[in-house]
Amino acid sequence: MREIEMQSINTIRMLSVDQIEKANSGHPGICMGAAPMAYTLFNKHININPENSKWFNRDRFILSAGHGSALLYSMLHLCGFDVTIEDLKEFRQLNSRTPGHPEVGHTHGVEATSGPLGQGIAQAVGMAMAEKHLAAKYNKDELNIIDHYTYAIVGDGDLMEGVANEAISLAGHLGLGKLIVLYDSNDICLDGKLSTSFSDNIIDRVKAMNWHTIKVGDGDTNVEAISAAIEEAKKATDKPTLIEIKTTIGYGAPNKGGTNGVHGAPLGANEYLETKTKLNWNYEPFTVPTEVKENFVNGVIARGKKKEAQWNELVNKYREKYPEFYDSLIAAINGELNINFEEVLPKYEKNESISTRNASGFTMNAIAKAYDGLFGGSADLAHSNMTYLKEQGDFRKESPEGKNIWFGVREFGMSSAGNGIMLHGGLRSFVSTFFVFSDYLKPAIRMSAIEKQPLIYVLTHDSIAVGEDGPTHEPIEQLAGLRAIPNVNVIRPADAHETNAAWQVALEDKETPSVLVLTRQNINVNAEFNCVDNVRKGAYIISEASQNPVAQIVATGSEVDLGIKAQKELENQGIFVDVVSMPCFRLFDMQDEVYKNSVLKTGIKKLGIEMASSFGWSKYVDDVLCIDTFGASGNGNEVMNLFGFNKETVVNKVKELI
């Protein structure tokens, strides 16, 4: 190793340690141990341009082991991103630009939020999928305008997580040759030696999942071997590569290095001083030697500028030769939909009977014909969720231009990959499974919300109407649980027209994920075709009383039709009520008080109806017809009757209420 390289690596180590010591909080172990691989990757290989951090053909990097955020912030500072020394000094402080774990959109140069172990590598898989698909879609002849790598650094904890295994399996199956993962293999976990809880042979495991594998025995000092491994990985174009790099956690710390004592706590004053002595580091805290700055200027910074300039020349040639594809690519990069929804979306007759999952399928296929960027799939349930895009092809190793992703039964991995696709840009992605299995997706839904990525979750079989499959497949608490996540639009449309509107709302949103909760059973169409403005507001009166109402029935999804049936029966008895469709609590809560009071009228009683938990309804209504137990196995109509979801029960509940 050249002296400048050692000095650069020690700069990374000490900048990271300085952040943690000043904050008195953080994880120095990975920062010190993984510094050589981070230096080698960034200064010798990765193509990024800090002056244009959103350059579309840049390489992507995710620190999946997000607890090592101080390492990433040190790299971003040295590489010329807008992360200053003052930012590093504010590590983990309130309102700083250097939070405890990396947050995309918060810190310049961070490509993904990470920290929940396993989700980082899964998002990297999604990024690599997006690159492969867009490359197949746009590259022509020798003009490869989509041509970049996705890199990730992972730790032992990442690779223990189930979501990582789902994603690794999918990546190998799809042959994502532009995905390169550097594995910081240090044999230590938070509680102690890795051997106490984990003995998998990672190389053998991922090799069995169709990955190319390389092992570097000395990751503490041998940057030449690390660089050679990355070069070899780039040549394995038919499969992703994992490079296991053996490191010493907390390298340079004379007493805590190589132990779990350096994983998640500052070194402390004495160990800090001894570390500086061992690393021969004779600088004040937060110092970057001039020659180290120059090393990065001449390395990653100069290379990035050159690569983007070359790409811009390539794009100019592409624009001249393929103007229509160029226009399509620019629109995709800018996130333009260019959909005339009123012309595209299917129309239905009043009282036509169709399930909202079927309606969603028709809507999706209509949109896919008008908009070229829809890209997603289901967890082995496409023909139950009705999410298959006809005549759009399948995204596979041998046909990456296809738009239907066969995720297999990998729900969590699917959703995390969906987040990665969205983060990459150029596409609008969706994922799908049964609503009850949203429990498998919840961490990824939460991540979508934190990252402000408008991934669309298409979740069908939404209630006890599932019937025969019984309590394990009948959602009860899921609606309340997902509604509790900030920045998530949980939309449960009442019919086919509201389903159209739900898709439009979801696609037009720029920073909020949408969960579309859809029926298996048929329901009558009651909403007007152009009801999108009503759905955007979260709730509206779908069926007004013919005289002054004495009560209101407030319902979501299939229960809106039930409410309208009860409304008619009550009117026959001289009792007049409004029926309110409330597809999205969150969107309704965002409206002003004037609108809210125009929908949920003051001074009259309100009954909420939903085949799910009553939790969350009390702020809107006076009484509910809900379910606070698990469901039952049997004919769907019989199960609904068992729990009182019939016209007679609703009528009686309203009478009791008034």
N, C-alpha and C positions, 0 to 999 in steps of 0.2 A: 504494500500500500504506500502510495506517495505521501509525502509529509502534508501536502495541502489537503489531501483527502482525509487523513487522520484529523487534521485540525478542523476541517469542515464538520466531520462527524462529531467531534467533541464539542463543537459549537452548538450543534443540534442537541446533544445531550444536556449541556449546561444551560442553554436557553430554556429547555423544558423543565429542568430541575429548578431553575430560578423562578419560573412561574409558580411551581408547586410550593416551593418554600415560602414565597411571599404570600401566597393565598392560604398557606397552612392547610392545604387540601389538594388531593389529586393522586395520580397513579404514576410514580416515577419509573417503575420497573420496566414497562414496555417502552417508555420513551428512551431509556438508556440502552436497552437490549436491542431494540429494532432500529436504532438510528442508522447503522450501516446499510440496512436494506432500503430504508427510506431515502437516504442520501443517494444510493446507487440508482434507484428507480427514478427519482426526480431529476437528478443532475445529469444522468447519462441516457435516459430512455424516454421518459414521458414527454409528450408534445402538448404543451399548454402555452397560452400567451396571457400573462396577467394584465396586459394593457387592453385585452379584449377577452375577458374571462368567459364570455358566452359564445366565443367562436365555435361554430357548430361541429366542426370536424376535429375538435380537440379530443385527446384521450381523456377518459374519465377515471377518477380515483376515488375509492371509498375506503376509509379507515373503519373496517367492520368492527374491530376492537375499539369502539369509540371511547372507552375509558382512557385511552391514550391520547386524548384530545390535545394536550400540551405539545405532543410530538407533531401533530398536524399543524397547529398554529405556528410552531417554530418553522416548519417547512414552508408554510404559506408566506411568512415574513421574509425568509431568505430567498424565496422564488419571486418576490416582487409584487405580491398581492397587497391589497390595502389592509394589511394587518401590521400595525406599527408596534414599536417597542412599548409605547404607552399602552397599547391594547394588551400586550403580553403581561404587562405589570398589573393589569386589571383582571387577570385570569380568575374565573369563577366568582366574580363580584357582580352584584346586582346592577343590571342595565349595561354591562360591558359587552363588547363585541367578541369576547372569548369565553363563552359559557362552559359549564362543566362537561358537557358532551357536545360534539359537533352538531350544528343546526343549519340546515340548508336555508338560504335566504336571509340568514342573520349575520354570517361571517363570510366575507369575500373569499371566493375560491372553494368553499365547502360544497361538494356535489350532492351530499345526502346526509340526512340526519341519521346518526347511529348511536349506539350505546346499548340498547336492548340486544343482547348477543344473538347472532345468527341472522338478524334481519339485514345487516349490512351486506353480507355476501349474497343473500337472496335478492337484494335490490341490484347488486352488481350483475347478477344473472339476467335480470330484466333489462338492464342497460345494454348488455351484450346481445340480447334478443332483438332489441330495437335497432341496434346497429346492423345486425345481420339482415333484418327485414328491409330496412331502408336502403341498404347497399344493393340488395337484390332488386329493389323497386326502381332505383334511380341510376345506378352505375351503368354506363354505356361504353362498349369497346374499351379503349384504354383510359377513359375519363372516369376514374374511380373517385367521385367526389364525396362519397361516404366510405371512409376507410380509416378507422381508428380503433384503438384498444380500450378495454375496460380492465383496470387493475384494482386489486383489493389487498389489504393486509389483514389477515385474520389471526386469531390466537386459539389456544386450546379450548377455551370456553365457547367460542363461536362454533367450533367443530363438534362439540358435545350436543349442541342444540338440535332438536328435531327439524326445525325450519331450515337449518343449513343443509341437512342431509336431503330434505325434499328438493331444495334448490340445486344442490350439487348433482343429484340424480337427473334432474330435468336438463341441466346444462350439458351433461355428458351425452344424454340421449339425443339432444339437438345438435351436438357437435359444434359448440360455440368456440371456434378456434381463436377468436379475438379476446377471449377472457383469460386473464393470467392472475392467479392468486398466489400471494406470498404468505407462507404460513410461518409465523413467529413461534417456533417450537422450542420452548424453554423448560418444559417438564415441571412447571410450577403453576398451581392454581391459587385462588385466594386463601383457601383454608390450609394449604400445605403442599406436599409433593403431589404431583399429578397422579402418580402411581396408586395413591390411596383410593381413587375413584374412577380412573380411566386408563385402560390398557390397550385401546384399539391401535392397530397399525394403520395409521392414516394413509400412508402411501398405498398399501394394499387395498384399503377400502375404496379410495377414490379411483384407483386403477380399475377396480371391478365395476365402477360406474362410468367407464369409458372416458377417463381422463388420462392425459399425458402427465407423467410425474417425474420430478427431478429432486435430488437431495443435495443440499450444500451442508457439509459437515462443520464448517467454521463460519458462522454468521457474525462473529464478533469483530473480525479483522479482515477477512478475505473478500474484499469488494470485487476483486477480479472474478472470483468464482460466482458471486451473486450476479454480476453483470453477464457473465457467460451463460448462466442458467436462464436469464431473461431473454437473451438472444436465441437460445435454443427453443424456448417456449414460443417465440414468434414464428418459428419455422414449422411448428406443429399446427398447421392450418385447419386440420380436420377434427380437432378436439380441443377442449379447454385444457389448461395446464395448471397444476398445483406444484409450487416449489417449496418443499419443506426446508427451512433454513434453521439450523440448530444455533440457538443463541443462549446467552446468559442473562437472565432477568436482572435488571439493575446493574449491568456491566459497569465496572469502575467504582462501585460502592464497596469498600474493602471488607465491611462486616455484614452488611445486609444483602449484598449482591448474591444472586443464586438462591435466595430464600423468599418465602412468601412475605417476609417482613418489608419488602420493598415494593410489593404489589400495589397497595392502595393507601399508603400513608406517606407523608413527607419524610425525607431522609433525617431531618433533625439537624441542629446546628453542628454538632461534633462530626457526624457522618458526612455532612455536606463539606466541611473543611477537609476531611481526610480524602474524600472523593476528588476534590480539586487537586490535592497533592498527588494522588495516584494517577490522575489523567494529565498531570503537568499543566494545569490550567491556571494561569497567573493573571487573570483578568477580573475586573469588577463585575458584579452581577449585571446581566442583560447586555453584555458586550458582544459585538460581532466584529472580529478583526477585519481590517481592510482587505487583506488578501482573500479571506473567505467570501466577502461580498463580491469581489472580482471573480472568484471561482464560479459563483452562481450566475453572475452577469454573463460570463463567457460560456456557461453551460446551458442550463435549462432556459434562461431568459432569451439568450441569443438564438438558440435552436427553435424556440417557440415562435419568435417573430419571423424567422426564416420559413418555417413550415407553413405558417398562415399565409405569408406572402405567396408562396408557391401554390397553395390551395386557391387563393384568390385568382391567380392566373389560370388555373385549371377551370375554375367556375366560369370565367369569362369565355373560355373556349366552349365550355358546355352550353352556355347561354346562346352562343352563336349557332351551334350545331343542333341543339335540342331545346328550342325556346319554350315549347309547351311543358316539357318536363322541368325546365328551370323554373317556370312560373309556379308549377305545382309544388316544387321543393320549397321555394321561398314562402309560399302560403302555409305550407306545413310547418316550417321553422317558426313562422310568426303566429302559429296557432289559429289560423283563420278557418272558419267553418264553411262559409259561403253556401249555406243551405237555406233554401226558401221553404221553411217548414210547412207553411200553409199549403203549398203545392205538393210537397213530398209525402206528408203524413197520411196514413189511411183514414178513411171516413166510415162511420158506421151509422146504421139506422137506430132511432130511439127504440129501446126495449129489445134490440138484438142481443142475443146471449152469447158471451164469449169470456173465457178466462183471461185474467190480466197477463198471465205468462204467455198465452198464445198471442194476445194483442201486442205484448212487448216484442215477441219474435217477428211479427209483421212490421212493427215500427222499426226495429233494428235493420231488417233487410231493406226496407224502403230507404232508410238513411244511408246504408252502405252503398246503394246504387248512386246516391247523390254526392256522397262525401267519401273521399278515397283514404281517409286516415283512421278509420275504425279498425282496431286490432286487439283481439282478445279471445277469451274462450272460457271453458268451464272445467270444473274438477270431475271429469268423466260423467257429466250429466247434461251435456249439451242438448240431447234430444228429450230430456225432461224439463230442463230450464227454458227450452226453446230459444237458445242463443246462437245456433249455428247459422252462419252467414252463407247463404246459398250462392253458388257460382263465384265465390271469392277465393277458393282454394284453401289448402291446409298448410300452416306454417310447420315445416318439417326440415330435417337436415338436408334433404335433397330438393326441397321446394320452399326456400325461405321467403319467397315472394307472397306465399299464401297468408291469409288474414285470420284464419281460424286456428287458435292455439289449442292443442290437445294437452292440457295440463296434467291429466291423470289425477289420481286421488291424492293430491298434494295441496290441500286447501290453503294452509298457511303460506307455503312456498309460493303458490299461485298468486296470492294477494300481495305478498312482498315483491315478487317479480313485477306485478302490475304497477306497484309504486315506482320501481326502477324504470319501467317503460315510460311512465309519465315524466319522471325526472330527466330522462334522456332528451325528451322533446321530439317534436315532429309527428306525433301520433296521439290519438285519443283511445285509451284502453279501457276495457271492461273485464271483469272476472265474474264467475257465477257458480253457485251451488244451491243446495236447499237452505232455506232460511234458518232452520234449527242448527245447521252447521256453521252459522255465523260465529258460534263460540270458538271454532277453530281459527276464524279470521280476525277476531277482535283486536289482537295486538297490531295487526297490519292496518286495520281500519283506523285505529288510534294514530298510527304513524302517518297515514294519509292526511289525517286532520292536522297533526302537528306540522307536517311538511307543506301543508296547503296545496296538496295535489288532488285535482278533481277526478280521481279514479272513480269509475262507476261500478257498483256492486249490484249484480242482478240476482236477487235471492227469491226463490219461488217456494211453493208449498208452505204457505205463510201462517197456517192456523190448524186448529183441531179438525178442520174440514178434510185434512189429509186422511183421517178415518182409520182405515185398517192397519196402517203401519204403527199406530199406537203412540204412547207417551214419549218414546225416545225420538220420534220424528215429528212431534207436534209442538211448535214453538209456544211458549207461554211468557217467559220473562225476557225474551230476546228484544222485543220492541222497546221496553222500558230501559234495558241496559244500553242499547245503541243510542237511544235518544239522550242518554245522560252524557255521551261523549261530546265535548265542545267541538264546534265547527264541523258537524256532520249533519247533512240533510237526510233524515230518514223519511222517505216518501212512500206512503201506502195508498196507491191510487184506487178510486172507487169503481172504475170501469175502464173500458178500452180508450175512451177519449182522454180521461185523466192520465192514462198510461202514456199516450202520445205526449201530453204536456210534461209529464215527469221526465221523459227522455230529453225533451227540449230544454227544460230547466237544468238538467244534469250536464248536458253538453255545453250550454252557454256559460256555465259557472267557471270561473278562472282559478278559484282557490279553495273550494269546498268539495270534499268527496260526497257522493250521493249513494244512498242505499235504497234501491227500488225493491219494495216488498210486495210480492205478487202471488195471486191465487192459483191453485190448481183447478178449482171448480169454476164453472161458468157463472157469470153474473150479468144482469141486464145493463144495457147502456142507458144511463140517465143524464150524464153531463152533455153539454153542447160540444160540438166539434172544437171550436176555438175557445177552450177554457184555460189556456196557458196563463193568462193574467191572474185568474182566480187561484190556480195551483201555485203560482209564484208567491202569492200572499199567504199560503199555508192553510187557509180555511175560507169557506164562503157558504152562503145559503144556496144549496143546490135545488131545494124544493120549498118554496115559500107557502105559508099557510094562506088559504083563500079568504080568511078573515083574521082579525087581530089574534095573534097566537097567545095561548096561555102557557105554553111550554115550548122547549126546543129539544129535538133529538140530535145529538152530536155524535157522529160516527166516522170511522175510517174504513177504507177498503171495502170488502164485500158487505160489511154491515151497513153501509150507506143504503144499499138496495133494500135491506131488511127494514131500515128506518123509514124508507118511503112507503113500503107496504103497510107498516104500522100506522103511518100518517094517514093513509087513505081509510083504514079501518076506524081510526079515531074520528076522522071527519064524518064518517057515517053515523057515529054516535054523538055528533055535535061538539066534538072537542077538536080545537084547531091548533096545530103545532107546525113550526118550521123544522126542516131537516137541514142540518149543517154537515157538509163534507169537510173533513179536516185532514187532508193528506199529509201535512207536515207541521208538527208542533213548532219546530224551530223557526220556520219561515213565518208562521203566524205570530210568534212572540216578537219578531222583528218589526211588525207593523206598528203604526201609531195608535194611540188610544181611541181616536175617532173611528178608525176602521175596525178595530177590535170590538168596540161597542156596537158597531153597526151589524156585526156578524153574531156575536154572542150578546144578545140584547139584555140590558139591565132590567131588573124588576120581574123577571119571569124565571121559572125553574128550568133546569137543564138536566137531561139524562144522557150520559155517555155510554156508547155501545162499542165494545171491541172484544174480539175473541182472543184476549191476552190479559196479562196482568193489569190490575187496576192502578198500579203505581204510576204516578205522574198525572192522573186525570183530575185530581181534586181541585187544582187551581182553575179549571175550566167549568166544571159541572157540579151539580148538587148531589147526584147519585149516579151509580154506574151499573151496567150489566157487563161484567168482565169475568175473568177466570183467574182465581188465585190458588188453584191446585193444578196438578198435572192432568193431562188429557186421558183419553181412553181409546181402546182398540175396538173398532167396529165400523159398520157402514157410516160414511161421513155424515149423512143427514141425520142418522140416529144419534151420533155422537153430539152433533150440534143441538139437537132437541134435548138430549140429556142435560146439557149445560144451560138450557133455557134460551137458546138463540133461535127463536121463532116469533112469529107475529104476535101470538097471544101473550107471551111473556112481556114483550116490549109494551104492548097496549096496557097491560095491567100495571107495569112499572110506572108508566106515565100517569095513569090514574092515581096511583098511590102518591105520586110526587106532588100532584096538584091538589 
